[in-house]
């Protein structure tokens, strides 16, 4: 039993240590594959959701810790990043225009080091999909994989 407690404590400390390496507060988020920054789109999907895109100019985001998970908010609009169950070439990723809180895990993210120094995977808690860019469109989606540079993001403090 003592060994089990020690193992549990070690795992908790490891999770805290990994979370400590994630930049929080004001950040920019740049995709390794595309070399462009995560951005709010000028187009909305409907009255509640704005598309998420990427662009050459850095946009500011705020990452806040939520236990071992994180929330990501666009600074310009104050809207939270979330993964939708709506899919076409991966699940859609939107900004939530409504100001009510999304508390079903769709706006919660696990951010972990990718194995390439300075880069992170951003994985949705509810769906276990990672943020992804393809280049064919300017929209960002989420897929089950996390295995190429298309899923890697550099997060830098503002």
Buried (B, 14 or more C-beta within 10 A) or exposed (E): EEEEEEEEEEEEEEBEEBBEEBBBEEBBBBBBBBEBBBBBBEEBBEEEBBBBBBBEEBBBBBBEBEEBBBBBBBBEEEBBBBBBEEBEEBBBBBBBBEEEEBEEBBBBBBBBBBEEEEBBBBBBBBBEBBBBBBEEEBBBBBBEEBEEBBBBBBBEEE
